[in-house]
């Protein structure tokens, strides 16, 4: 059981990283990663929503949607939108500075395809509650890792001697592709 949970965690964190291997959640990945602190906080918010979604999806699959599986996607979207609204209202009330820093990217967690991907794959793979939570934590920490790495590189680029034209989105896309290739190298480890 523990070996299975650790495999789910590390494979989701590194090998099947939602952002760098599956290319999910790219809007916030490119938009918020100008400061390390903001990227880390958005990653924490995403992780929270992922964990709450995993719990809600397990409850829905186990107790509610057993007789109506055709309602899964609609139910998942309603759950995700509700959870993001709760997170947004909580951050607005208790952390107004962070709320202003995240701007439009906080409500965009609702449309973050990584959240819906988690709900659908957790259902498809038949994860139990513990496996679903570990899957969500691994996915959230993987997203946080990707946001933090990109933010740290972009912070260094701000003080580096890089031509102004190269500091725009083109260089960010090149960095993202290099990071993606590095993370995809984890998938080849151990084979052969």
C-alpha positions as CSV (number, residue, x, y, z in Angstrom):
1,X,0.0,0.0,0.0
2,X,2.7,2.5,1.0
3,X,4.8,1.6,-2.1
4,X,1.7,2.2,-4.3
5,X,1.1,5.6,-2.7
6,X,4.7,6.7,-3.0
7,X,4.7,5.6,-6.7
8,X,1.5,7.7,-7.3
9,X,3.0,10.7,-5.5
10,X,6.4,10.7,-7.2
11,X,5.2,9.8,-10.6
12,X,2.7,12.7,-10.4
13,X,5.2,15.1,-9.0
14,X,8.0,14.4,-11.4
15,X,7.3,12.0,-14.2
16,X,3.7,13.0,-15.1
17,X,3.9,16.6,-13.9
18,X,0.7,18.2,-14.8
19,X,2.4,21.4,-16.2
20,X,5.7,20.2,-17.6
21,X,4.8,16.8,-18.9
22,X,1.0,17.0,-19.6
23,X,1.0,20.8,-20.4
24,X,-2.0,21.5,-18.2
25,X,-2.4,24.8,-16.2
26,X,-0.2,26.8,-18.6
27,X,-2.2,30.0,-18.2
28,X,-1.1,30.6,-14.6
29,X,2.3,29.0,-15.4
30,X,3.1,31.8,-17.8
31,X,1.1,34.6,-16.2
32,X,2.0,34.4,-12.5
33,X,5.6,33.3,-12.6
34,X,7.3,36.7,-12.5
35,X,7.8,36.5,-8.7
36,X,8.8,33.4,-6.8
37,X,6.6,34.3,-3.8
38,X,3.5,34.7,-6.0
39,X,4.1,31.5,-7.9
40,X,4.5,29.6,-4.7
41,X,1.3,31.0,-3.2
42,X,-0.7,30.2,-6.4
43,X,0.8,26.7,-6.3
44,X,-0.4,26.3,-2.7
45,X,-3.9,27.5,-3.7
46,X,-4.0,25.1,-6.6
47,X,-2.8,22.3,-4.3
48,X,-5.6,23.0,-1.8
49,X,-8.2,23.0,-4.6
50,X,-6.8,19.8,-6.0
51,X,-6.9,18.0,-2.6
52,X,-10.5,19.2,-1.9
53,X,-11.5,18.2,-5.5
54,X,-10.0,14.7,-4.9
55,X,-12.0,14.3,-1.8
56,X,-15.2,15.6,-3.4
57,X,-14.8,13.5,-6.5
58,X,-14.3,10.4,-4.3
59,X,-17.5,11.1,-2.4
60,X,-19.4,11.8,-5.6
61,X,-18.2,8.6,-7.3
62,X,-18.8,6.5,-4.2
63,X,-22.1,7.7,-3.0
64,X,-23.8,10.0,-5.5
65,X,-23.0,9.1,-9.1
66,X,-23.2,5.3,-8.9
67,X,-26.5,5.3,-10.7
68,X,-25.9,8.4,-12.9
69,X,-22.3,8.2,-14.3
70,X,-23.3,10.4,-17.2
71,X,-23.5,13.4,-14.8
72,X,-19.8,13.0,-13.7
73,X,-18.3,15.8,-15.8
74,X,-21.0,18.3,-14.9
75,X,-20.8,17.4,-11.2
76,X,-17.0,17.8,-11.3
77,X,-17.2,21.2,-12.9
78,X,-19.7,22.4,-10.3
79,X,-17.5,21.1,-7.5
80,X,-14.4,22.7,-8.9
81,X,-16.1,26.1,-9.4
82,X,-17.5,26.0,-5.9
83,X,-14.2,25.2,-4.3
84,X,-12.4,27.9,-6.2
85,X,-15.0,30.4,-5.1
86,X,-14.5,29.4,-1.5
87,X,-10.7,29.7,-1.9
88,X,-11.1,33.1,-3.7
89,X,-13.3,34.5,-0.9
90,X,-11.0,33.2,1.8
91,X,-7.9,34.7,0.2
92,X,-9.7,38.0,-0.4
93,X,-10.8,38.2,3.2
94,X,-7.6,37.1,5.0
95,X,-4.8,37.8,2.5
96,X,-5.9,40.9,0.5
97,X,-2.3,41.6,-0.7
98,X,-2.0,38.1,-2.2
99,X,-5.5,38.5,-3.7
100,X,-4.3,41.7,-5.6
101,X,-1.1,40.0,-6.6
102,X,-2.8,37.0,-8.1
103,X,-5.4,39.1,-9.9
104,X,-7.3,37.3,-12.6
105,X,-5.2,34.1,-12.1
106,X,-7.0,33.2,-8.9
107,X,-10.4,32.8,-10.5
108,X,-8.7,31.1,-13.4
109,X,-8.0,28.1,-11.2
110,X,-11.7,27.3,-12.0
111,X,-10.7,26.8,-15.7
112,X,-7.4,25.2,-14.9
113,X,-7.6,22.0,-16.9
114,X,-5.3,20.3,-14.4
115,X,-8.1,20.3,-11.8
116,X,-10.6,18.7,-14.1
117,X,-7.9,16.3,-15.4
118,X,-7.3,15.2,-11.8
119,X,-11.0,14.6,-11.3
120,X,-11.4,12.6,-14.5
121,X,-8.2,10.5,-14.2
122,X,-8.8,9.8,-10.5
123,X,-12.2,8.4,-11.6
124,X,-10.9,6.5,-14.6
125,X,-8.1,4.9,-12.6
126,X,-10.5,3.9,-9.8
127,X,-8.4,5.5,-7.0
128,X,-9.6,5.1,-3.4
129,X,-9.7,8.1,-1.1
130,X,-6.1,7.7,0.1
131,X,-4.8,7.3,-3.5
132,X,-6.8,10.2,-4.7
133,X,-5.5,12.5,-2.0
134,X,-1.9,11.4,-2.6
135,X,-2.5,11.9,-6.4
136,X,-3.8,15.4,-5.7
137,X,-0.9,16.3,-3.4
138,X,1.6,15.1,-5.9
139,X,-0.1,17.0,-8.7
140,X,-0.3,20.2,-6.6
141,X,3.3,20.0,-5.5
142,X,4.3,19.3,-9.1
143,X,2.5,22.4,-10.2
144,X,4.0,24.4,-7.4
145,X,7.4,23.1,-8.3
146,X,6.9,24.1,-12.0
147,X,5.7,27.6,-10.9
148,X,8.5,28.1,-8.5
149,X,11.2,27.0,-10.9
150,X,9.9,29.2,-13.7
151,X,9.5,32.2,-11.3
152,X,13.1,31.7,-10.0
153,X,14.5,31.7,-13.5
154,X,12.5,34.7,-14.5
155,X,13.6,36.6,-11.4
156,X,17.2,35.9,-12.4
157,X,16.5,37.1,-15.9
158,X,15.3,40.4,-14.6
159,X,18.8,41.2,-13.2
160,X,20.7,39.4,-16.0
161,X,22.2,41.2,-19.0
162,X,19.6,40.0,-21.5
163,X,18.5,42.1,-24.4
164,X,15.1,43.7,-23.8
165,X,13.6,42.0,-26.8
166,X,14.6,38.5,-25.5
167,X,13.1,39.2,-22.0
168,X,9.6,38.8,-23.5
169,X,7.4,35.7,-23.9
170,X,9.7,34.1,-26.5
171,X,12.4,33.5,-24.0
172,X,9.9,32.3,-21.4
173,X,8.6,29.7,-23.9
174,X,12.1,28.6,-24.6
175,X,12.7,28.2,-20.9
176,X,9.5,26.3,-20.4
177,X,10.3,23.9,-23.3
178,X,13.8,23.2,-21.7
179,X,12.2,22.6,-18.3
180,X,9.7,20.3,-20.0
181,X,12.4,18.3,-21.7
182,X,14.2,18.0,-18.4
183,X,11.2,16.7,-16.6
184,X,10.4,14.3,-19.4
185,X,13.8,12.8,-18.8
186,X,12.4,11.4,-15.5
187,X,10.1,9.2,-17.6
188,X,13.1,7.4,-19.1
189,X,14.8,6.8,-15.8
190,X,14.9,3.1,-14.9
191,X,13.9,1.8,-18.3
192,X,16.4,-0.2,-20.2
